[in-house]
Amino acid sequence: MAQLTGQMLIGFECVTGTGKGIAAVDPRTGERLEPEYRCGGDAEVDRACA
């Protein structure tokens, strides 16, 4: 089973976002899953566009 890391992939690197956090939810139980995922901020968008 894949391990959740809370990171996004930008240019072949795993990056933790600097924006607002969101959490996944197990649809069977409604339980909040860790880790939290941080949305990409301006720095991550600029990096992805470069």
PDB file of all heavy atoms in Angstrom:
ATOM      1  N   MET A   1       0.835  -1.172   0.000  1.00  0.00           N
ATOM      2  CA  MET A   1       0.000   0.000   0.000  1.00  0.00           C
ATOM      3  C   MET A   1       0.887   1.245   0.000  1.00  0.00           C
ATOM      4  O   MET A   1       1.896   1.312   0.683  1.00  0.00           O
ATOM      5  CB  MET A   1      -0.899  -0.018   1.234  1.00  0.00           C
ATOM      6  CG  MET A   1      -1.886   1.098   1.259  1.00  0.00           C
ATOM      7  SD  MET A   1      -3.153   0.728   2.490  1.00  0.00           S
ATOM      8  CE  MET A   1      -3.365   2.305   3.206  1.00  0.00           C
ATOM      9  N   ALA A   2       0.509   2.250  -0.760  1.00  0.00           N
ATOM     10  CA  ALA A   2       1.286   3.486  -0.842  1.00  0.00           C
ATOM     11  C   ALA A   2       1.230   4.239   0.481  1.00  0.00           C
ATOM     12  O   ALA A   2       0.222   4.240   1.169  1.00  0.00           O
ATOM     13  CB  ALA A   2       0.754   4.361  -1.963  1.00  0.00           C
ATOM     14  N   GLN A   3       2.333   4.888   0.809  1.00  0.00           N
ATOM     15  CA  GLN A   3       2.399   5.670   2.037  1.00  0.00           C
ATOM     16  C   GLN A   3       2.112   7.140   1.716  1.00  0.00           C
ATOM     17  O   GLN A   3       2.687   7.713   0.793  1.00  0.00           O
ATOM     18  CB  GLN A   3       3.781   5.544   2.659  1.00  0.00           C
ATOM     19  CG  GLN A   3       3.910   6.294   3.961  1.00  0.00           C
ATOM     20  CD  GLN A   3       5.295   6.131   4.571  1.00  0.00           C
ATOM     21  OE1 GLN A   3       6.207   5.599   3.965  1.00  0.00           O
ATOM     22  NE2 GLN A   3       5.441   6.603   5.786  1.00  0.00           N
ATOM     23  N   LEU A   4       1.216   7.743   2.480  1.00  0.00           N
ATOM     24  CA  LEU A   4       0.917   9.159   2.309  1.00  0.00           C
ATOM     25  C   LEU A   4       2.039   9.978   2.935  1.00  0.00           C
ATOM     26  O   LEU A   4       2.479   9.694   4.038  1.00  0.00           O
ATOM     27  CB  LEU A   4      -0.413   9.512   2.987  1.00  0.00           C
ATOM     28  CG  LEU A   4      -1.647   8.782   2.459  1.00  0.00           C
ATOM     29  CD1 LEU A   4      -2.864   9.139   3.298  1.00  0.00           C
ATOM     30  CD2 LEU A   4      -1.886   9.121   1.007  1.00  0.00           C
ATOM     31  N   THR A   5       2.498  11.008   2.202  1.00  0.00           N
ATOM     32  CA  THR A   5       3.613  11.809   2.698  1.00  0.00           C
ATOM     33  C   THR A   5       3.240  13.261   2.968  1.00  0.00           C
ATOM     34  O   THR A   5       3.995  13.972   3.630  1.00  0.00           O
ATOM     35  CB  THR A   5       4.769  11.816   1.692  1.00  0.00           C
ATOM     36  OG1 THR A   5       4.329  12.468   0.490  1.00  0.00           O
ATOM     37  CG2 THR A   5       5.243  10.404   1.382  1.00  0.00           C
ATOM     38  N   GLY A   6       2.129  13.730   2.411  1.00  0.00           N
ATOM     39  CA  GLY A   6       1.752  15.122   2.591  1.00  0.00           C
ATOM     40  C   GLY A   6       2.522  16.066   1.690  1.00  0.00           C
ATOM     41  O   GLY A   6       2.527  17.265   1.916  1.00  0.00           O
ATOM     42  N   GLN A   7       3.177  15.525   0.668  1.00  0.00           N
ATOM     43  CA  GLN A   7       3.977  16.350  -0.220  1.00  0.00           C
ATOM     44  C   GLN A   7       3.455  16.294  -1.649  1.00  0.00           C
ATOM     45  O   GLN A   7       2.730  15.391  -2.023  1.00  0.00           O
ATOM     46  CB  GLN A   7       5.430  15.896  -0.195  1.00  0.00           C
ATOM     47  CG  GLN A   7       6.067  16.071   1.169  1.00  0.00           C
ATOM     48  CD  GLN A   7       7.499  15.626   1.185  1.00  0.00           C
ATOM     49  OE1 GLN A   7       7.799  14.521   0.776  1.00  0.00           O
ATOM     50  NE2 GLN A   7       8.370  16.487   1.659  1.00  0.00           N
ATOM     51  N   MET A   8       3.878  17.288  -2.441  1.00  0.00           N
ATOM     52  CA  MET A   8       3.560  17.325  -3.868  1.00  0.00           C
ATOM     53  C   MET A   8       4.851  17.094  -4.632  1.00  0.00           C
ATOM     54  O   MET A   8       5.935  17.207  -4.076  1.00  0.00           O
ATOM     55  CB  MET A   8       2.933  18.669  -4.249  1.00  0.00           C
ATOM     56  CG  MET A   8       3.824  19.868  -4.035  1.00  0.00           C
ATOM     57  SD  MET A   8       3.001  21.424  -4.348  1.00  0.00           S
ATOM     58  CE  MET A   8       2.443  21.804  -2.686  1.00  0.00           C
ATOM     59  N   LEU A   9       4.715  16.755  -5.903  1.00  0.00           N
ATOM     60  CA  LEU A   9       5.872  16.494  -6.754  1.00  0.00           C
ATOM     61  C   LEU A   9       6.053  17.673  -7.695  1.00  0.00           C
ATOM     62  O   LEU A   9       5.170  17.989  -8.485  1.00  0.00           O
ATOM     63  CB  LEU A   9       5.661  15.202  -7.535  1.00  0.00           C
ATOM     64  CG  LEU A   9       6.824  14.691  -8.350  1.00  0.00           C
ATOM     65  CD1 LEU A   9       8.004  14.365  -7.454  1.00  0.00           C
ATOM     66  CD2 LEU A   9       6.413  13.459  -9.135  1.00  0.00           C
ATOM     67  N   ILE A  10       7.200  18.348  -7.595  1.00  0.00           N
ATOM     68  CA  ILE A  10       7.539  19.454  -8.490  1.00  0.00           C
ATOM     69  C   ILE A  10       8.930  19.169  -9.044  1.00  0.00           C
ATOM     70  O   ILE A  10       9.907  19.106  -8.285  1.00  0.00           O
ATOM     71  CB  ILE A  10       7.538  20.821  -7.775  1.00  0.00           C
ATOM     72  CG1 ILE A  10       6.162  21.141  -7.202  1.00  0.00           C
ATOM     73  CG2 ILE A  10       7.984  21.926  -8.733  1.00  0.00           C
ATOM     74  CD1 ILE A  10       6.091  22.447  -6.426  1.00  0.00           C
ATOM     75  N   GLY A  11       9.025  18.998 -10.358  1.00  0.00           N
ATOM     76  CA  GLY A  11      10.329  18.777 -10.988  1.00  0.00           C
ATOM     77  C   GLY A  11      11.083  17.590 -10.428  1.00  0.00           C
ATOM     78  O   GLY A  11      12.271  17.692 -10.145  1.00  0.00           O
ATOM     79  N   PHE A  12      10.423  16.466 -10.234  1.00  0.00           N
ATOM     80  CA  PHE A  12      11.019  15.231  -9.729  1.00  0.00           C
ATOM     81  C   PHE A  12      11.442  15.308  -8.263  1.00  0.00           C
ATOM     82  O   PHE A  12      12.189  14.467  -7.797  1.00  0.00           O
ATOM     83  CB  PHE A  12      12.207  14.786 -10.590  1.00  0.00           C
ATOM     84  CG  PHE A  12      11.867  14.571 -12.023  1.00  0.00           C
ATOM     85  CD1 PHE A  12      12.258  15.485 -12.989  1.00  0.00           C
ATOM     86  CD2 PHE A  12      11.143  13.465 -12.425  1.00  0.00           C
ATOM     87  CE1 PHE A  12      11.937  15.311 -14.313  1.00  0.00           C
ATOM     88  CE2 PHE A  12      10.814  13.268 -13.751  1.00  0.00           C
ATOM     89  CZ  PHE A  12      11.213  14.188 -14.700  1.00  0.00           C
ATOM     90  N   GLU A  13      11.000  16.335  -7.538  1.00  0.00           N
ATOM     91  CA  GLU A  13      11.305  16.449  -6.116  1.00  0.00           C
ATOM     92  C   GLU A  13      10.027  16.503  -5.296  1.00  0.00           C
ATOM     93  O   GLU A  13       9.052  17.135  -5.700  1.00  0.00           O
ATOM     94  CB  GLU A  13      12.107  17.721  -5.835  1.00  0.00           C
ATOM     95  CG  GLU A  13      13.512  17.700  -6.377  1.00  0.00           C
ATOM     96  CD  GLU A  13      14.299  18.928  -5.971  1.00  0.00           C
ATOM     97  OE1 GLU A  13      14.221  19.307  -4.783  1.00  0.00           O
ATOM     98  OE2 GLU A  13      14.966  19.503  -6.840  1.00  0.00           O
ATOM     99  N   CYS A  14      10.048  15.864  -4.136  1.00  0.00           N
ATOM    100  CA  CYS A  14       8.930  15.946  -3.204  1.00  0.00           C
ATOM    101  C   CYS A  14       9.053  17.252  -2.431  1.00  0.00           C
ATOM    102  O   CYS A  14      10.115  17.552  -1.886  1.00  0.00           O
ATOM    103  CB  CYS A  14       8.940  14.761  -2.239  1.00  0.00           C
ATOM    104  SG  CYS A  14       8.583  13.203  -3.052  1.00  0.00           S
ATOM    105  N   VAL A  15       7.960  18.032  -2.416  1.00  0.00           N
ATOM    106  CA  VAL A  15       7.978  19.361  -1.824  1.00  0.00           C
ATOM    107  C   VAL A  15       6.769  19.506  -0.898  1.00  0.00           C
ATOM    108  O   VAL A  15       5.661  19.126  -1.254  1.00  0.00           O
ATOM    109  CB  VAL A  15       7.907  20.446  -2.926  1.00  0.00           C
ATOM    110  CG1 VAL A  15       7.855  21.828  -2.331  1.00  0.00           C
ATOM    111  CG2 VAL A  15       9.069  20.303  -3.894  1.00  0.00           C
ATOM    112  N   THR A  16       6.987  20.072   0.273  1.00  0.00           N
ATOM    113  CA  THR A  16       5.894  20.388   1.180  1.00  0.00           C
ATOM    114  C   THR A  16       5.411  21.792   0.865  1.00  0.00           C
ATOM    115  O   THR A  16       6.207  22.732   0.837  1.00  0.00           O
ATOM    116  CB  THR A  16       6.353  20.313   2.646  1.00  0.00           C
ATOM    117  OG1 THR A  16       6.830  18.993   2.905  1.00  0.00           O
ATOM    118  CG2 THR A  16       5.209  20.630   3.599  1.00  0.00           C
ATOM    119  N   GLY A  17       4.116  21.946   0.602  1.00  0.00           N
ATOM    120  CA  GLY A  17       3.559  23.247   0.269  1.00  0.00           C
ATOM    121  C   GLY A  17       3.581  24.207   1.441  1.00  0.00           C
ATOM    122  O   GLY A  17       3.753  23.809   2.592  1.00  0.00           O
ATOM    123  N   THR A  18       3.391  25.478   1.126  1.00  0.00           N
ATOM    124  CA  THR A  18       3.401  26.507   2.155  1.00  0.00           C
ATOM    125  C   THR A  18       2.032  27.156   2.335  1.00  0.00           C
ATOM    126  O   THR A  18       1.874  28.051   3.150  1.00  0.00           O
ATOM    127  CB  THR A  18       4.423  27.604   1.806  1.00  0.00           C
ATOM    128  OG1 THR A  18       4.107  28.147   0.525  1.00  0.00           O
ATOM    129  CG2 THR A  18       5.837  27.057   1.793  1.00  0.00           C
ATOM    130  N   GLY A  19       1.043  26.683   1.577  1.00  0.00           N
ATOM    131  CA  GLY A  19      -0.296  27.262   1.664  1.00  0.00           C
ATOM    132  C   GLY A  19      -1.164  26.578   2.704  1.00  0.00           C
ATOM    133  O   GLY A  19      -0.688  25.807   3.544  1.00  0.00           O
ATOM    134  N   LYS A  20      -2.455  26.846   2.627  1.00  0.00           N
ATOM    135  CA  LYS A  20      -3.445  26.284   3.546  1.00  0.00           C
ATOM    136  C   LYS A  20      -3.423  24.746   3.500  1.00  0.00           C
ATOM    137  O   LYS A  20      -3.220  24.154   2.452  1.00  0.00           O
ATOM    138  CB  LYS A  20      -4.828  26.806   3.155  1.00  0.00           C
ATOM    139  CG  LYS A  20      -5.936  26.308   4.025  1.00  0.00           C
ATOM    140  CD  LYS A  20      -7.270  26.871   3.580  1.00  0.00           C
ATOM    141  CE  LYS A  20      -8.377  26.284   4.435  1.00  0.00           C
ATOM    142  NZ  LYS A  20      -9.682  26.769   4.020  1.00  0.00           N
ATOM    143  N   GLY A  21      -3.654  24.123   4.651  1.00  0.00           N
ATOM    144  CA  GLY A  21      -3.641  22.670   4.731  1.00  0.00           C
ATOM    145  C   GLY A  21      -5.014  22.052   4.505  1.00  0.00           C
ATOM    146  O   GLY A  21      -6.034  22.644   4.851  1.00  0.00           O
ATOM    147  N   ILE A  22      -5.018  20.866   3.901  1.00  0.00           N
ATOM    148  CA  ILE A  22      -6.240  20.079   3.724  1.00  0.00           C
ATOM    149  C   ILE A  22      -5.934  18.634   4.124  1.00  0.00           C
ATOM    150  O   ILE A  22      -4.785  18.215   4.103  1.00  0.00           O
ATOM    151  CB  ILE A  22      -6.767  20.128   2.276  1.00  0.00           C
ATOM    152  CG1 ILE A  22      -5.715  19.601   1.290  1.00  0.00           C
ATOM    153  CG2 ILE A  22      -7.209  21.524   1.895  1.00  0.00           C
ATOM    154  CD1 ILE A  22      -6.224  19.430  -0.126  1.00  0.00           C
ATOM    155  N   ALA A  23      -6.955  17.904   4.513  1.00  0.00           N
ATOM    156  CA  ALA A  23      -6.761  16.511   4.925  1.00  0.00           C
ATOM    157  C   ALA A  23      -7.653  15.598   4.098  1.00  0.00           C
ATOM    158  O   ALA A  23      -8.769  15.966   3.736  1.00  0.00           O
ATOM    159  CB  ALA A  23      -7.087  16.347   6.401  1.00  0.00           C
ATOM    160  N   ALA A  24      -7.135  14.414   3.805  1.00  0.00           N
ATOM    161  CA  ALA A  24      -7.928  13.386   3.148  1.00  0.00           C
ATOM    162  C   ALA A  24      -8.828  12.724   4.185  1.00  0.00           C
ATOM    163  O   ALA A  24      -8.565  12.778   5.382  1.00  0.00           O
ATOM    164  CB  ALA A  24      -7.010  12.349   2.513  1.00  0.00           C
ATOM    165  N   VAL A  25      -9.915  12.088   3.709  1.00  0.00           N
ATOM    166  CA  VAL A  25     -10.865  11.411   4.590  1.00  0.00           C
ATOM    167  C   VAL A  25     -11.091   9.995   4.073  1.00  0.00           C
ATOM    168  O   VAL A  25     -11.281   9.792   2.873  1.00  0.00           O
ATOM    169  CB  VAL A  25     -12.210  12.179   4.636  1.00  0.00           C
ATOM    170  CG1 VAL A  25     -13.231  11.432   5.452  1.00  0.00           C
ATOM    171  CG2 VAL A  25     -11.999  13.582   5.183  1.00  0.00           C
ATOM    172  N   ASP A  26     -11.040   9.022   4.970  1.00  0.00           N
ATOM    173  CA  ASP A  26     -11.345   7.635   4.610  1.00  0.00           C
ATOM    174  C   ASP A  26     -12.838   7.546   4.324  1.00  0.00           C
ATOM    175  O   ASP A  26     -13.655   7.780   5.229  1.00  0.00           O
ATOM    176  CB  ASP A  26     -10.966   6.705   5.760  1.00  0.00           C
ATOM    177  CG  ASP A  26     -11.167   5.239   5.443  1.00  0.00           C
ATOM    178  OD1 ASP A  26     -12.048   4.905   4.625  1.00  0.00           O
ATOM    179  OD2 ASP A  26     -10.431   4.421   6.025  1.00  0.00           O
ATOM    180  N   PRO A  27     -13.243   7.214   3.077  1.00  0.00           N
ATOM    181  CA  PRO A  27     -14.664   7.196   2.747  1.00  0.00           C
ATOM    182  C   PRO A  27     -15.456   6.100   3.471  1.00  0.00           C
ATOM    183  O   PRO A  27     -16.666   6.210   3.612  1.00  0.00           O
ATOM    184  CB  PRO A  27     -14.682   6.986   1.235  1.00  0.00           C
ATOM    185  CG  PRO A  27     -13.387   6.336   0.919  1.00  0.00           C
ATOM    186  CD  PRO A  27     -12.416   6.866   1.933  1.00  0.00           C
ATOM    187  N   ARG A  28     -14.779   5.067   3.939  1.00  0.00           N
ATOM    188  CA  ARG A  28     -15.475   3.990   4.649  1.00  0.00           C
ATOM    189  C   ARG A  28     -15.850   4.381   6.062  1.00  0.00           C
ATOM    190  O   ARG A  28     -16.882   3.957   6.584  1.00  0.00           O
ATOM    191  CB  ARG A  28     -14.607   2.729   4.696  1.00  0.00           C
ATOM    192  CG  ARG A  28     -14.343   2.105   3.339  1.00  0.00           C
ATOM    193  CD  ARG A  28     -13.388   0.940   3.444  1.00  0.00           C
ATOM    194  NE  ARG A  28     -12.115   1.459   3.942  1.00  0.00           N
ATOM    195  CZ  ARG A  28     -11.233   0.755   4.637  1.00  0.00           C
ATOM    196  NH1 ARG A  28     -11.472  -0.489   4.932  1.00  0.00           N
ATOM    197  NH2 ARG A  28     -10.114   1.301   5.042  1.00  0.00           N
ATOM    198  N   THR A  29     -14.983   5.177   6.710  1.00  0.00           N
ATOM    199  CA  THR A  29     -15.190   5.467   8.132  1.00  0.00           C
ATOM    200  C   THR A  29     -15.434   6.944   8.429  1.00  0.00           C
ATOM    201  O   THR A  29     -15.854   7.284   9.526  1.00  0.00           O
ATOM    202  CB  THR A  29     -13.950   5.032   8.936  1.00  0.00           C
ATOM    203  OG1 THR A  29     -12.830   5.832   8.509  1.00  0.00           O
ATOM    204  CG2 THR A  29     -13.643   3.552   8.737  1.00  0.00           C
ATOM    205  N   GLY A  30     -15.104   7.816   7.465  1.00  0.00           N
ATOM    206  CA  GLY A  30     -15.202   9.246   7.697  1.00  0.00           C
ATOM    207  C   GLY A  30     -14.033   9.788   8.521  1.00  0.00           C
ATOM    208  O   GLY A  30     -13.988  10.960   8.853  1.00  0.00           O
ATOM    209  N   GLU A  31     -13.073   8.911   8.839  1.00  0.00           N
ATOM    210  CA  GLU A  31     -11.920   9.297   9.646  1.00  0.00           C
ATOM    211  C   GLU A  31     -10.965  10.183   8.845  1.00  0.00           C
ATOM    212  O   GLU A  31     -10.671   9.919   7.685  1.00  0.00           O
ATOM    213  CB  GLU A  31     -11.172   8.044  10.099  1.00  0.00           C
ATOM    214  CG  GLU A  31      -9.911   8.298  10.864  1.00  0.00           C
ATOM    215  CD  GLU A  31      -9.148   7.018  11.192  1.00  0.00           C
ATOM    216  OE1 GLU A  31      -9.512   5.937  10.707  1.00  0.00           O
ATOM    217  OE2 GLU A  31      -8.166   7.123  11.938  1.00  0.00           O
ATOM    218  N   ARG A  32     -10.478  11.237   9.481  1.00  0.00           N
ATOM    219  CA  ARG A  32      -9.501  12.132   8.870  1.00  0.00           C
ATOM    220  C   ARG A  32      -8.168  11.389   8.800  1.00  0.00           C
ATOM    221  O   ARG A  32      -7.732  10.768   9.772  1.00  0.00           O
ATOM    222  CB  ARG A  32      -9.370  13.376   9.728  1.00  0.00           C
ATOM    223  CG  ARG A  32      -8.361  14.377   9.235  1.00  0.00           C
ATOM    224  CD  ARG A  32      -8.258  15.519  10.235  1.00  0.00           C
ATOM    225  NE  ARG A  32      -7.103  16.314   9.965  1.00  0.00           N
ATOM    226  CZ  ARG A  32      -7.139  17.599   9.668  1.00  0.00           C
ATOM    227  NH1 ARG A  32      -8.295  18.226   9.660  1.00  0.00           N
ATOM    228  NH2 ARG A  32      -6.041  18.254   9.409  1.00  0.00           N
ATOM    229  N   LEU A  33      -7.510  11.454   7.648  1.00  0.00           N
ATOM    230  CA  LEU A  33      -6.240  10.768   7.454  1.00  0.00           C
ATOM    231  C   LEU A  33      -5.077  11.744   7.576  1.00  0.00           C
ATOM    232  O   LEU A  33      -5.144  12.874   7.119  1.00  0.00           O
ATOM    233  CB  LEU A  33      -6.198  10.112   6.069  1.00  0.00           C
ATOM    234  CG  LEU A  33      -7.289   9.090   5.783  1.00  0.00           C
ATOM    235  CD1 LEU A  33      -7.206   8.610   4.349  1.00  0.00           C
ATOM    236  CD2 LEU A  33      -7.190   7.918   6.746  1.00  0.00           C
ATOM    237  N   GLU A  34      -4.042  11.308   8.204  1.00  0.00           N
ATOM    238  CA  GLU A  34      -2.805  12.075   8.305  1.00  0.00           C
ATOM    239  C   GLU A  34      -1.840  11.539   7.261  1.00  0.00           C
ATOM    240  O   GLU A  34      -1.908  10.379   6.896  1.00  0.00           O
ATOM    241  CB  GLU A  34      -2.214  11.940   9.710  1.00  0.00           C
ATOM    242  CG  GLU A  34      -3.070  12.559  10.789  1.00  0.00           C
ATOM    243  CD  GLU A  34      -3.195  14.072  10.690  1.00  0.00           C
ATOM    244  OE1 GLU A  34      -2.261  14.728  10.175  1.00  0.00           O
ATOM    245  OE2 GLU A  34      -4.218  14.599  11.111  1.00  0.00           O
ATOM    246  N   PRO A  35      -0.948  12.297   6.768  1.00  0.00           N
ATOM    247  CA  PRO A  35      -0.634  13.662   7.147  1.00  0.00           C
ATOM    248  C   PRO A  35      -1.514  14.664   6.395  1.00  0.00           C
ATOM    249  O   PRO A  35      -2.169  14.333   5.411  1.00  0.00           O
ATOM    250  CB  PRO A  35       0.827  13.818   6.705  1.00  0.00           C
ATOM    251  CG  PRO A  35       0.916  12.982   5.482  1.00  0.00           C
ATOM    252  CD  PRO A  35       0.008  11.797   5.759  1.00  0.00           C
ATOM    253  N   GLU A  36      -1.499  15.885   6.875  1.00  0.00           N
ATOM    254  CA  GLU A  36      -2.183  16.975   6.214  1.00  0.00           C
ATOM    255  C   GLU A  36      -1.386  17.359   4.961  1.00  0.00           C
ATOM    256  O   GLU A  36      -0.173  17.264   4.944  1.00  0.00           O
ATOM    257  CB  GLU A  36      -2.254  18.170   7.168  1.00  0.00           C
ATOM    258  CG  GLU A  36      -2.916  19.387   6.586  1.00  0.00           C
ATOM    259  CD  GLU A  36      -3.006  20.522   7.585  1.00  0.00           C
ATOM    260  OE1 GLU A  36      -1.963  21.139   7.865  1.00  0.00           O
ATOM    261  OE2 GLU A  36      -4.113  20.763   8.091  1.00  0.00           O
ATOM    262  N   TYR A  37      -2.094  17.746   3.909  1.00  0.00           N
ATOM    263  CA  TYR A  37      -1.455  18.232   2.686  1.00  0.00           C
ATOM    264  C   TYR A  37      -1.536  19.744   2.651  1.00  0.00           C
ATOM    265  O   TYR A  37      -2.602  20.313   2.859  1.00  0.00           O
ATOM    266  CB  TYR A  37      -2.150  17.644   1.453  1.00  0.00           C
ATOM    267  CG  TYR A  37      -1.760  16.221   1.204  1.00  0.00           C
ATOM    268  CD1 TYR A  37      -2.329  15.188   1.923  1.00  0.00           C
ATOM    269  CD2 TYR A  37      -0.793  15.913   0.263  1.00  0.00           C
ATOM    270  CE1 TYR A  37      -1.960  13.877   1.713  1.00  0.00           C
ATOM    271  CE2 TYR A  37      -0.413  14.602   0.045  1.00  0.00           C
ATOM    272  CZ  TYR A  37      -1.003  13.586   0.770  1.00  0.00           C
ATOM    273  OH  TYR A  37      -0.627  12.288   0.563  1.00  0.00           O
ATOM    274  N   ARG A  38      -0.411  20.387   2.437  1.00  0.00           N
ATOM    275  CA  ARG A  38      -0.346  21.838   2.339  1.00  0.00           C
ATOM    276  C   ARG A  38      -0.466  22.225   0.866  1.00  0.00           C
ATOM    277  O   ARG A  38       0.209  21.654   0.010  1.00  0.00           O
ATOM    278  CB  ARG A  38       0.977  22.366   2.889  1.00  0.00           C
ATOM    279  CG  ARG A  38       1.316  21.896   4.297  1.00  0.00           C
ATOM    280  CD  ARG A  38       0.495  22.485   5.372  1.00  0.00           C
ATOM    281  NE  ARG A  38       0.685  23.933   5.404  1.00  0.00           N
ATOM    282  CZ  ARG A  38       0.014  24.721   6.208  1.00  0.00           C
ATOM    283  NH1 ARG A  38      -0.871  24.222   7.038  1.00  0.00           N
ATOM    284  NH2 ARG A  38       0.209  26.001   6.193  1.00  0.00           N
ATOM    285  N   CYS A  39      -1.330  23.177   0.565  1.00  0.00           N
ATOM    286  CA  CYS A  39      -1.504  23.665  -0.804  1.00  0.00           C
ATOM    287  C   CYS A  39      -0.247  24.423  -1.227  1.00  0.00           C
ATOM    288  O   CYS A  39       0.470  24.962  -0.399  1.00  0.00           O
ATOM    289  CB  CYS A  39      -2.704  24.593  -0.884  1.00  0.00           C
ATOM    290  SG  CYS A  39      -4.268  23.769  -0.513  1.00  0.00           S
ATOM    291  N   GLY A  40      -0.021  24.451  -2.530  1.00  0.00           N
ATOM    292  CA  GLY A  40       1.112  25.211  -3.057  1.00  0.00           C
ATOM    293  C   GLY A  40       0.866  26.702  -2.943  1.00  0.00           C
ATOM    294  O   GLY A  40      -0.218  27.191  -3.259  1.00  0.00           O
ATOM    295  N   GLY A  41       1.850  27.414  -2.487  1.00  0.00           N
ATOM    296  CA  GLY A  41       1.790  28.870  -2.417  1.00  0.00           C
ATOM    297  C   GLY A  41       2.491  29.471  -3.635  1.00  0.00           C
ATOM    298  O   GLY A  41       2.849  28.758  -4.589  1.00  0.00           O
ATOM    299  N   ASP A  42       2.719  30.746  -3.613  1.00  0.00           N
ATOM    300  CA  ASP A  42       3.353  31.442  -4.734  1.00  0.00           C
ATOM    301  C   ASP A  42       4.711  30.834  -5.076  1.00  0.00           C
ATOM    302  O   ASP A  42       5.058  30.662  -6.249  1.00  0.00           O
ATOM    303  CB  ASP A  42       3.527  32.927  -4.426  1.00  0.00           C
ATOM    304  CG  ASP A  42       2.197  33.677  -4.396  1.00  0.00           C
ATOM    305  OD1 ASP A  42       1.197  33.155  -4.935  1.00  0.00           O
ATOM    306  OD2 ASP A  42       2.176  34.773  -3.830  1.00  0.00           O
ATOM    307  N   ALA A  43       5.484  30.485  -4.064  1.00  0.00           N
ATOM    308  CA  ALA A  43       6.823  29.933  -4.304  1.00  0.00           C
ATOM    309  C   ALA A  43       6.754  28.606  -5.057  1.00  0.00           C
ATOM    310  O   ALA A  43       7.536  28.366  -5.976  1.00  0.00           O
ATOM    311  CB  ALA A  43       7.565  29.755  -2.983  1.00  0.00           C
ATOM    312  N   GLU A  44       5.807  27.749  -4.676  1.00  0.00           N
ATOM    313  CA  GLU A  44       5.675  26.455  -5.338  1.00  0.00           C
ATOM    314  C   GLU A  44       5.148  26.609  -6.767  1.00  0.00           C
ATOM    315  O   GLU A  44       5.591  25.900  -7.682  1.00  0.00           O
ATOM    316  CB  GLU A  44       4.765  25.521  -4.537  1.00  0.00           C
ATOM    317  CG  GLU A  44       5.361  25.053  -3.225  1.00  0.00           C
ATOM    318  CD  GLU A  44       5.231  26.076  -2.123  1.00  0.00           C
ATOM    319  OE1 GLU A  44       4.274  26.875  -2.109  1.00  0.00           O
ATOM    320  OE2 GLU A  44       6.121  26.104  -1.253  1.00  0.00           O
ATOM    321  N   VAL A  45       4.236  27.530  -6.972  1.00  0.00           N
ATOM    322  CA  VAL A  45       3.712  27.778  -8.332  1.00  0.00           C
ATOM    323  C   VAL A  45       4.837  28.298  -9.224  1.00  0.00           C
ATOM    324  O   VAL A  45       5.015  27.830 -10.355  1.00  0.00           O
ATOM    325  CB  VAL A  45       2.522  28.759  -8.303  1.00  0.00           C
ATOM    326  CG1 VAL A  45       2.125  29.160  -9.701  1.00  0.00           C
ATOM    327  CG2 VAL A  45       1.344  28.137  -7.569  1.00  0.00           C
ATOM    328  N   ASP A  46       5.612  29.252  -8.724  1.00  0.00           N
ATOM    329  CA  ASP A  46       6.735  29.781  -9.504  1.00  0.00           C
ATOM    330  C   ASP A  46       7.728  28.687  -9.833  1.00  0.00           C
ATOM    331  O   ASP A  46       8.230  28.587 -10.973  1.00  0.00           O
ATOM    332  CB  ASP A  46       7.445  30.899  -8.732  1.00  0.00           C
ATOM    333  CG  ASP A  46       6.627  32.180  -8.660  1.00  0.00           C
ATOM    334  OD1 ASP A  46       5.650  32.315  -9.429  1.00  0.00           O
ATOM    335  OD2 ASP A  46       6.972  33.035  -7.814  1.00  0.00           O
ATOM    336  N   ARG A  47       8.020  27.848  -8.860  1.00  0.00           N
ATOM    337  CA  ARG A  47       8.971  26.741  -9.068  1.00  0.00           C
ATOM    338  C   ARG A  47       8.449  25.757 -10.112  1.00  0.00           C
ATOM    339  O   ARG A  47       9.203  25.302 -10.980  1.00  0.00           O
ATOM    340  CB  ARG A  47       9.219  26.036  -7.745  1.00  0.00           C
ATOM    341  CG  ARG A  47      10.235  24.945  -7.803  1.00  0.00           C
ATOM    342  CD  ARG A  47      10.492  24.407  -6.421  1.00  0.00           C
ATOM    343  NE  ARG A  47      11.409  23.288  -6.504  1.00  0.00           N
ATOM    344  CZ  ARG A  47      11.773  22.586  -5.463  1.00  0.00           C
ATOM    345  NH1 ARG A  47      11.317  22.880  -4.263  1.00  0.00           N
ATOM    346  NH2 ARG A  47      12.596  21.575  -5.610  1.00  0.00           N
ATOM    347  N   ALA A  48       7.176  25.418 -10.063  1.00  0.00           N
ATOM    348  CA  ALA A  48       6.591  24.481 -11.022  1.00  0.00           C
ATOM    349  C   ALA A  48       6.580  25.066 -12.427  1.00  0.00           C
ATOM    350  O   ALA A  48       6.809  24.352 -13.408  1.00  0.00           O
ATOM    351  CB  ALA A  48       5.175  24.114 -10.591  1.00  0.00           C
ATOM    352  N   CYS A  49       6.350  26.358 -12.539  1.00  0.00           N
ATOM    353  CA  CYS A  49       6.318  27.015 -13.863  1.00  0.00           C
ATOM    354  C   CYS A  49       7.705  27.149 -14.465  1.00  0.00           C
ATOM    355  O   CYS A  49       7.848  27.180 -15.687  1.00  0.00           O
ATOM    356  CB  CYS A  49       5.662  28.382 -13.755  1.00  0.00           C
ATOM    357  SG  CYS A  49       3.894  28.296 -13.450  1.00  0.00           S
ATOM    358  N   ALA A  50       8.711  27.221 -13.591  1.00  0.00           N
ATOM    359  CA  ALA A  50      10.093  27.360 -14.084  1.00  0.00           C
ATOM    360  C   ALA A  50      10.538  26.053 -14.711  1.00  0.00           C
ATOM    361  O   ALA A  50      11.341  25.973 -15.564  1.00  0.00           O
ATOM    362  CB  ALA A  50      11.021  27.753 -12.948  1.00  0.00           C
TER     363      ALA A  50
END
